[in-house]
Amino acid sequence: MSDTRLEIQMLHDRVLVSPSAAEGERRSTGGIVIPATASVSKRLSWGDVYGTGNHVRTVKVGDRVLYGPDDHAEVEVDGRAFVVMRERDVHAVASEDIEPTSGTGLYL
C-alpha cells in the first residue's frame, strides 16, 4: 500500500474521539494524593471530537465530550489512539457558551 493519506468519514451515528492525556497523579478535593496507578472502575473520561457521522445531531467536531470507559472501541490512526462510539454513548458535551437559563449550572 502506498503512503497516501486517507480521509476518514464516520458513518451513521458514530463519533471519533481523541482521549485526553492521562492526568497521572491527581489530588482529591480534601488534599489526598491519588497515585496514577490507582484505578477507579466506572470512571468517566474526557476527549475531543475529531469526526462525526451523518446522523449525529448533538455533538460536533471540536467539542469536548464525557464518555464511559466501556462504551467504545479503540483504533490507532497514524500512531495516535482514538475511540469510536455511538452518539448515545456520550454522557455530556462541554461548551464554552454559557447561558444562565440552560444546563445544570456546573462549570469546569
Contact map, one row per residue, 1 for C-alpha under 8 A:
111000000000000000000000000000000000000000000000000000000000000000000000000000000000000000000000000000000000
111100000000000000000000000000000000000000000000000000000000000000000000000000000000000000000000000000000000
111110000000000000000000000000000000000000000000000000000000000000000000000000000000000000000000000000000000
011111000000000000000000000000000000000000000000000000000000000000000000000000000000000000000000000000000000
001111100000000000000000000000000000000000000000000000000000000000000000000000000000000000000000000000000000
000111110000000000000000000000000000000000000000000000000000000000000000000000000000000000000000000000000000
000011111000000000000000000000000000000000000000000000000000000000000000000000000000000000000000000000000000
000001111100000000000000000000000000000000000000000000000000000000000000000000000000000000000000000000000000
000000111110000000000000000000000000000000000000001110000000000000000000000000000000000000000000000000000000
000000011111011100000000000000000000000000000000001111000000000000000000000000000000000000000000000000000000
000000001111110000000000000000000000000000000000000111100000000000000000000000000000000000000000000000000000
000000000111110000000000000000000000000000000000000011110000000000000000000000000000000000000000000000000000
000000000011111000000000000000000000000000000000000111110000000000000000000000000000011000000000000000000000
000000000111111100000000000000000000000000000000000110010000000000000000000000000001111000000000000000000000
000000000100111110000000000000000000000000000000111110010000000000000000000000000001111000000000000000000000
000000000100011111000000000000000000000000000000111100000000000000000000000000000111100000000000000000000000
000000000000001111100000000000000000000000000011111000000000000000000000000000000111000000000000000000000000
000000000000000111110000000000000000000000000011110000000000000000000000000000001110000000000000000000000000
000000000000000011111000000000000000000000001111000000000000000000000000000000001110000000000000000000000000
000000000000000001111100000000000000000000001111000000000000000000000000000000000000000000000000000000000000
000000000000000000111110000000000000000000000000000000000000000000000000000000000000000000000000000000000000
000000000000000000011111000000000000000000000000000000000000000000000000000000000000000000000000000000000000
000000000000000000001111110000000001000000000000000000000000000000000000000000000000000000000000000000000000
000000000000000000000111110000000011100000000000000000000000000000000000000000000000000000000000000000000000
000000000000000000000011111000001111000000000000000000000000000000000000000000000000000000000000000000000000
000000000000000000000011111100001111000000000000000000000000000000000000000000000000000000000000000000000000
000000000000000000000000111111111100000000000000000000000000000000000000000000000000000000000000000000000000
000000000000000000000000011111111100000000000000000000000000000000000000000000000000000000000000000000000000
000000000000000000000000001111110000000000000000000000000000000000000000000000000000000000000000000000000000
000000000000000000000000001111110000000000000000000000000000000000000000000000000000000000000000000000000000
000000000000000000000000001111111000000000000000000000000000000000000000000000000000000000000000000000000000
000000000000000000000000001111111100000000000000000000000000000000000000000000000000000000000000000000000000
000000000000000000000000111100111110000000000000000000000000000000000000000000000000000000000000000000000000
000000000000000000000000111100011111010000000000000000000000000000000000000000000000000000000000000000000000
000000000000000000000001110000001111110000000000000000000000000000000000000000000000000000000000000000000000
000000000000000000000011110000000111111000000000000000000000000000000000000000000000000000000000000000000000
000000000000000000000001000000000011111000000000000000000000000000000000000000000000000000000000000000000000
000000000000000000000000000000000111111100000000000000000000000000000000000000000000000000000000000000000000
000000000000000000000000000000000001111110000000000000000000000000000000000000000000000000000000000000000000
000000000000000000000000000000000000011111100000000000000000000000000000000000000000000000000000000000000000
000000000000000000000000000000000000001111100000000000000000000000000000000000000000000000000000000000000000
000000000000000000000000000000000000000111110000000000000000000000011000000000000000000000000000000000000000
000000000000000000000000000000000000000111111000000000000000000000011000000000000000000000000000000000000000
000000000000000000000000000000000000000001111100000000000000000001111000000000000000000000000000000000000000
000000000000000000110000000000000000000000111110000000000000000001111000000000000000000000000000000000000000
000000000000000000110000000000000000000000011111000000000000000111100000000000000000000000000000000000000000
000000000000000011110000000000000000000000001111100000000000000111100000000000000000000000000000000000000000
000000000000000011110000000000000000000000000111110000000000111110000000000000000000000000000000000000000000
000000000000001111000000000000000000000000000011111100000011111110000000000000000000000000000000000000000000
000000000000001111000000000000000000000000000001111100000000110000000000000000000000000000000000000000000000
000000001100001110000000000000000000000000000000111110000001100000000000000000000000000000000000000000000000
000000001110111100000000000000000000000000000000111111010011100000000000000000000000000000000000000000000000
000000001111111000000000000000000000000000000000001111110000000000000000000000000000000000000000000000000000
000000000111100000000000000000000000000000000000000111110000000000000000000000000000000000000000000000000000
000000000011100000000000000000000000000000000000000011111000000000000000000000000000000000000000000000000000
000000000001111000000000000000000000000000000000000111111111000000000000000000000000001000000000000000000000
000000000000000000000000000000000000000000000000000000111111000000000000000000000000000000000000000000000000
000000000000000000000000000000000000000000000000000000011111000000000000000000000000001000000000000000000000
000000000000000000000000000000000000000000000000100100011111101000000000000000000000001000001000000000000000
000000000000000000000000000000000000000000000000101100011111111000000000000000000000000000000000000000000000
000000000000000000000000000000000000000000000001111100000011111000000000000000000000000000000000000000000000
000000000000000000000000000000000000000000000001110000000001111100000000000000000000000000000000000000000000
000000000000000000000000000000000000000000000001100000000011111110000000000000000000000000001110000000000000
000000000000000000000000000000000000000000000111100000000000011111000000000000000000000000001110000000000000
000000000000000000000000000000000000000000000111100000000000001111100000000000000000000001111100000000000000
000000000000000000000000000000000000000000011110000000000000000111110000000000000000000001111100000000000000
000000000000000000000000000000000000000000011110000000000000000011111010000000000000000011110000000000000000
000000000000000000000000000000000000000001111000000000000000000001111111000000000000000011100000000000000000
000000000000000000000000000000000000000001111000000000000000000000111111000000000000000000000000000000000000
000000000000000000000000000000000000000000000000000000000000000000011111000000000000000000000000000000000000
000000000000000000000000000000000000000000000000000000000000000000111111100000000000100010000000000000000000
000000000000000000000000000000000000000000000000000000000000000000011111110000000011110010000000000000000000
000000000000000000000000000000000000000000000000000000000000000000000011111000000011100000000000000000000000
000000000000000000000000000000000000000000000000000000000000000000000001111100001111000000000000000000000000
000000000000000000000000000000000000000000000000000000000000000000000000111110001111000000000000000000000000
000000000000000000000000000000000000000000000000000000000000000000000000011111111100000000000000000000000000
000000000000000000000000000000000000000000000000000000000000000000000000001111111100000000000000000000000000
000000000000000000000000000000000000000000000000000000000000000000000000000111110000000000000000000000000000
000000000000000000000000000000000000000000000000000000000000000000000000000111111000000000000000000000000000
000000000000000000000000000000000000000000000000000000000000000000000000000111111100000000000000000000000000
000000000000000001100000000000000000000000000000000000000000000000000000011110111110000000000000000000000000
000000000000000111100000000000000000000000000000000000000000000000000000011110011111000000000000000000000000
000000000000000111100000000000000000000000000000000000000000000000000001111000001111100000000000000000000000
000000000000011110000000000000000000000000000000000000000000000000000001111000000111110000000000000000000000
000000000000011100000000000000000000000000000000000000000000000000000011100000000011111011000000000000000000
000000000000111000000000000000000000000000000000000000000000000000000001000000000001111111000000000000000000
000000000000111000000000000000000000000000000000000000010110000000000000000000000000111111000000000000000000
000000000000000000000000000000000000000000000000000000000000000000000000000000000000011111100000000000000000
000000000000000000000000000000000000000000000000000000000000000000110011000000000000111111100000000000000000
000000000000000000000000000000000000000000000000000000000000000011110000000000000000111111111000000000000000
000000000000000000000000000000000000000000000000000000000000000011110000000000000000000111111000000000000000
000000000000000000000000000000000000000000000000000000000000000011100000000000000000000001111100000000000000
000000000000000000000000000000000000000000000000000000000010001111000000000000000000000001111110000000000000
000000000000000000000000000000000000000000000000000000000000001111000000000000000000000000011111000000000000
000000000000000000000000000000000000000000000000000000000000001100000000000000000000000000001111110000000000
000000000000000000000000000000000000000000000000000000000000000000000000000000000000000000000111110000000000
000000000000000000000000000000000000000000000000000000000000000000000000000000000000000000000011111000000000
000000000000000000000000000000000000000000000000000000000000000000000000000000000000000000000011111100000000
000000000000000000000000000000000000000000000000000000000000000000000000000000000000000000000000111111100000
000000000000000000000000000000000000000000000000000000000000000000000000000000000000000000000000011111001000
000000000000000000000000000000000000000000000000000000000000000000000000000000000000000000000000001111100000
000000000000000000000000000000000000000000000000000000000000000000000000000000000000000000000000001111111000
000000000000000000000000000000000000000000000000000000000000000000000000000000000000000000000000001011111100
000000000000000000000000000000000000000000000000000000000000000000000000000000000000000000000000000001111100
000000000000000000000000000000000000000000000000000000000000000000000000000000000000000000000000000101111110
000000000000000000000000000000000000000000000000000000000000000000000000000000000000000000000000000000111111
000000000000000000000000000000000000000000000000000000000000000000000000000000000000000000000000000000001111
000000000000000000000000000000000000000000000000000000000000000000000000000000000000000000000000000000000111
